[in-house]
Amino acid sequence: MDKGVVRNIVDVCFYAAMFFLIQFVVHMIGVGVITLVNHVDFNTAFSELIAGKNGGALAVISVFCSLITIVLYAKLKWCPVSRNYLASRPWIVLIWVVFLSLGSILPSEWLYEQMQITMPEEYQELFEGIMKEPWGYVAIGMLAPIAEEMVFRGAVLRSLFKVMDGKWHWAAIVCSALIFGVVHGNVAQGVHAFVMGCLLGWLYYRTRSIVPGIVLHWVNNSVAYVLFNLMPEASDGKLIDFFHGDEKLMLGGIAFSLCILIPSIFQLALRMKKVEI
């Protein structure tokens, strides 16, 4: 096997591993701080954190995880950062990316329900704990999209494209999406992350920029945060609960979403210039 290919495969594993390591180290430091401030033992502090009982602390820890990831991957050029894409003024493309994200929410949620995919209770509690907090939006809505796009598209997928040597780009996109799904740690979020990862990978493939992916990721996470805080009672319910049990209204909402989603995909395919890998 070519040495360059081996090096890029090693890079993929390294970038993903570093993401895990940063998460682990920062969370352990955070638990240590909690034990000192609250005068509790380490195991108690850790158990309460992962159970979502200390959502504020979890949100702040997540903010630090993302900030460290962003700085590290940018400074060490694991994810090259450039203003070239924004300098091309891709505003129409980014508007269509927003529509793509909004149009995908209801159909994807309906599809997951048909597949009977549900989030484990412990993950649901963790999710609810962080989403209740104002800092939760900073962590999930603002910084996580930047950090995760830098890692999984700007670093991991960029290296996978080099492994494929410009060929089989969809194999690289699917592989990066699988890695993105696995890091979420549960089937429900993993399946959603995989589907979104394929879309995000396609955007990166066509633009060679993480900016469209950040926008799509930001809209998706922001909508989740807003809906949770507007309708917390429906966070563990079904899609139909958002439509007050009216199935016809729900199907109409899905149909309307598809009328946004499908044109968005076509418009982006037309407007995003394919960049040679």
C-alpha positions as CSV (number, residue, x, y, z in Angstrom):
1,M,0.0,0.0,0.0
2,D,1.2,3.5,-0.9
3,K,2.8,5.3,2.1
4,G,0.7,8.4,1.4
5,V,-2.5,6.3,1.7
6,V,-1.3,4.8,4.9
7,R,-0.5,8.2,6.3
8,N,-3.9,9.5,5.5
9,I,-5.6,6.5,7.1
10,V,-3.6,7.1,10.2
11,D,-4.6,10.8,10.1
12,V,-8.2,9.9,10.0
13,C,-7.9,7.6,13.0
14,F,-5.8,10.3,14.8
15,Y,-8.2,13.1,14.2
16,A,-11.2,11.1,15.4
17,A,-9.2,9.8,18.4
18,M,-8.2,13.4,19.4
19,F,-11.8,14.4,19.3
20,F,-12.6,11.7,21.8
21,L,-9.5,12.5,23.9
22,I,-10.4,16.2,24.2
23,Q,-14.0,15.3,25.3
24,F,-12.7,12.8,27.9
25,V,-10.0,15.0,29.4
26,V,-12.2,18.1,29.6
27,H,-15.1,16.2,31.1
28,M,-12.8,14.6,33.7
29,I,-11.3,18.0,34.6
30,G,-14.9,19.4,34.9
31,V,-15.9,16.6,37.2
32,G,-12.8,17.3,39.3
33,V,-13.8,21.0,39.6
34,I,-17.4,20.0,40.6
35,T,-16.1,17.8,43.4
36,L,-14.0,20.7,44.8
37,V,-16.8,23.3,44.5
38,N,-19.7,21.1,45.7
39,H,-17.6,19.1,48.2
40,V,-18.8,15.7,46.9
41,D,-16.9,12.6,45.9
42,F,-15.8,12.1,42.3
43,N,-18.2,9.2,41.5
44,T,-21.2,11.2,42.7
45,A,-20.2,14.2,40.7
46,F,-19.6,12.1,37.6
47,S,-22.9,10.2,38.0
48,E,-24.9,13.4,38.4
49,L,-23.2,14.9,35.4
50,I,-23.9,12.0,33.0
51,A,-27.5,11.7,34.4
52,G,-28.2,15.3,33.3
53,K,-28.8,16.5,36.9
54,N,-26.1,19.2,36.6
55,G,-27.1,20.6,33.2
56,G,-25.4,24.0,33.7
57,A,-22.0,22.4,34.5
58,L,-22.4,20.0,31.5
59,A,-23.2,22.9,29.2
60,V,-20.1,24.8,30.3
61,I,-17.9,21.7,30.0
62,S,-19.3,21.2,26.5
63,V,-18.4,24.8,25.6
64,F,-14.8,24.3,26.7
65,C,-14.6,21.0,24.7
66,S,-15.7,22.8,21.6
67,L,-13.4,25.8,22.1
68,I,-10.4,23.7,22.7
69,T,-11.2,21.5,19.7
70,I,-11.7,24.6,17.4
71,V,-8.4,26.2,18.6
72,L,-6.4,23.0,18.4
73,Y,-7.6,21.9,15.0
74,A,-7.1,25.4,13.6
75,K,-3.7,26.2,15.1
76,L,-2.2,22.8,14.2
77,K,-3.8,23.0,10.7
78,W,-5.5,19.7,11.1
79,C,-8.4,21.6,9.6
80,P,-7.1,24.3,7.3
81,V,-8.9,27.5,7.8
82,S,-9.4,30.0,5.0
83,R,-11.6,32.9,4.1
84,N,-11.5,32.1,0.4
85,Y,-15.0,30.5,0.3
86,L,-16.6,33.5,2.1
87,A,-14.7,35.8,-0.2
88,S,-16.6,34.3,-3.1
89,R,-19.8,35.7,-1.5
90,P,-21.8,32.4,-1.6
91,W,-24.9,33.9,0.1
92,I,-27.5,32.3,-2.2
93,V,-25.9,28.9,-1.6
94,L,-26.0,29.5,2.2
95,I,-29.7,30.5,2.0
96,W,-30.5,27.3,0.2
97,V,-28.5,25.4,2.9
98,V,-30.8,27.0,5.5
99,F,-33.8,25.8,3.5
100,L,-32.3,22.3,3.2
101,S,-31.9,22.0,6.9
102,L,-35.4,23.3,7.7
103,G,-36.9,21.1,5.1
104,S,-35.2,17.9,6.3
105,I,-36.4,18.1,10.0
106,L,-40.0,16.8,9.7
107,P,-39.4,14.1,7.1
108,S,-36.3,12.8,8.9
109,E,-38.2,12.7,12.2
110,W,-41.1,10.8,10.6
111,L,-38.7,8.4,9.0
112,Y,-37.0,7.6,12.3
113,E,-40.3,7.0,14.0
114,Q,-41.3,4.5,11.2
115,M,-38.0,2.7,11.9
116,Q,-38.9,2.8,15.7
117,I,-35.6,4.4,16.6
118,T,-35.7,5.9,20.1
119,M,-33.1,7.5,22.3
120,P,-32.1,5.5,25.4
121,E,-33.4,7.0,28.6
122,E,-30.0,7.9,30.0
123,Y,-29.2,9.8,26.8
124,Q,-32.6,11.5,26.9
125,E,-31.9,12.7,30.4
126,L,-28.5,14.0,29.4
127,F,-29.9,15.8,26.4
128,E,-32.7,17.4,28.5
129,G,-30.2,18.5,31.2
130,I,-28.1,20.5,28.8
131,M,-31.0,21.8,26.6
132,K,-32.6,23.4,29.7
133,E,-29.7,25.7,30.2
134,P,-28.9,29.1,28.4
135,W,-25.3,27.9,28.1
136,G,-26.7,24.8,26.4
137,Y,-27.4,26.8,23.2
138,V,-23.9,28.2,23.2
139,A,-22.6,24.6,23.4
140,I,-25.0,22.9,21.1
141,G,-26.3,25.6,18.8
142,M,-23.2,27.7,18.3
143,L,-19.9,26.0,19.1
144,A,-20.7,22.3,18.4
145,P,-21.5,22.9,14.7
146,I,-18.1,24.7,14.2
147,A,-16.1,22.1,16.2
148,E,-17.7,19.0,14.7
149,E,-17.5,20.4,11.1
150,M,-13.8,21.1,11.6
151,V,-13.2,17.6,12.9
152,F,-15.4,15.4,10.8
153,R,-15.4,17.3,7.5
154,G,-12.4,19.6,7.6
155,A,-10.0,17.0,9.0
156,V,-11.5,13.4,8.8
157,L,-13.3,13.7,5.4
158,R,-10.5,15.8,3.9
159,S,-8.1,13.0,4.7
160,L,-10.5,10.3,3.4
161,F,-10.7,12.1,0.1
162,K,-6.9,11.8,-0.1
163,V,-7.2,8.1,0.6
164,M,-9.6,7.7,-2.3
165,D,-7.3,9.9,-4.4
166,G,-10.2,11.8,-6.0
167,K,-12.1,8.6,-6.8
168,W,-15.0,7.0,-5.0
169,H,-15.9,10.3,-3.2
170,W,-19.2,8.9,-2.0
171,A,-17.4,6.1,-0.2
172,A,-15.3,8.7,1.6
173,I,-18.5,10.7,2.5
174,V,-20.3,7.6,3.8
175,C,-17.3,6.5,5.8
176,S,-17.0,9.9,7.5
177,A,-20.7,9.9,8.1
178,L,-20.4,6.5,9.8
179,I,-17.7,7.8,12.1
180,F,-19.8,10.9,12.8
181,G,-22.7,8.6,13.7
182,V,-20.7,6.3,15.9
183,V,-19.2,9.2,18.1
184,H,-22.8,10.1,19.2
185,G,-22.8,6.9,21.2
186,N,-26.4,5.7,20.7
187,V,-28.5,4.4,17.8
188,A,-31.1,7.2,17.7
189,Q,-28.6,10.0,17.5
190,G,-26.2,7.9,15.5
191,V,-28.7,7.3,12.7
192,H,-29.6,10.9,12.6
193,A,-25.9,11.9,12.6
194,F,-25.2,9.5,9.8
195,V,-27.9,10.9,7.5
196,M,-26.9,14.4,8.3
197,G,-23.2,13.4,7.9
198,C,-23.9,12.4,4.3
199,L,-25.6,15.7,3.5
200,L,-22.7,17.6,5.3
201,G,-20.1,15.5,3.4
202,W,-21.8,16.3,0.1
203,L,-21.7,20.0,0.9
204,Y,-18.0,19.8,1.7
205,Y,-17.3,17.7,-1.4
206,R,-18.9,20.3,-3.7
207,T,-17.4,23.4,-2.0
208,R,-14.3,22.2,-0.2
209,S,-15.4,24.5,2.7
210,I,-16.9,23.7,6.1
211,V,-18.9,26.9,6.0
212,P,-22.1,25.4,4.4
213,G,-21.9,22.5,6.8
214,I,-21.6,24.8,9.8
215,V,-24.7,26.7,8.6
216,L,-26.7,23.5,8.1
217,H,-25.5,22.1,11.4
218,W,-26.3,25.4,13.2
219,V,-29.9,25.5,11.9
220,N,-30.5,21.9,12.8
221,N,-29.2,22.2,16.3
222,S,-30.9,25.6,16.9
223,V,-34.3,24.3,15.8
224,A,-33.9,21.4,18.2
225,Y,-33.0,23.7,21.1
226,V,-35.9,26.2,20.4
227,L,-38.5,23.4,20.0
228,F,-37.3,21.7,23.2
229,N,-37.7,25.0,25.2
230,L,-41.0,25.9,23.6
231,M,-42.5,22.4,24.0
232,P,-40.5,20.6,26.6
233,E,-43.4,18.2,27.3
234,A,-43.1,16.9,23.7
235,S,-39.4,16.2,23.8
236,D,-40.0,12.5,24.4
237,G,-43.2,12.3,22.4
238,K,-44.1,11.6,18.8
239,L,-44.1,13.9,15.8
240,I,-47.8,13.9,15.8
241,D,-47.8,15.5,19.2
242,F,-46.4,18.7,17.6
243,F,-49.6,18.8,15.5
244,H,-51.9,18.2,18.5
245,G,-52.8,14.7,17.4
246,D,-54.0,15.7,13.9
247,E,-52.6,13.2,11.5
248,K,-53.8,15.1,8.4
249,L,-52.1,18.2,9.7
250,M,-48.9,16.2,10.3
251,L,-48.8,14.7,6.8
252,G,-49.5,18.2,5.4
253,G,-46.5,19.5,7.4
254,I,-44.3,16.7,6.0
255,A,-45.5,17.4,2.5
256,F,-44.7,21.1,2.9
257,S,-41.3,20.2,4.2
258,L,-40.6,18.0,1.2
259,C,-41.6,21.0,-1.0
260,I,-38.7,22.9,0.6
261,L,-36.2,20.0,0.9
262,I,-36.3,18.7,-2.7
263,P,-35.9,22.1,-4.4
264,S,-33.1,22.9,-2.0
265,I,-31.2,19.8,-3.0
266,F,-31.6,20.7,-6.7
267,Q,-30.7,24.3,-6.3
268,L,-27.6,23.4,-4.3
269,A,-26.6,20.8,-6.9
270,L,-26.9,23.5,-9.6
271,R,-25.2,26.4,-7.6
272,M,-22.4,24.6,-5.9
273,K,-19.5,24.4,-8.2
274,K,-17.9,20.9,-8.0
275,V,-14.3,21.2,-6.8
276,E,-11.7,18.7,-7.9
277,I,-10.3,16.7,-5.0
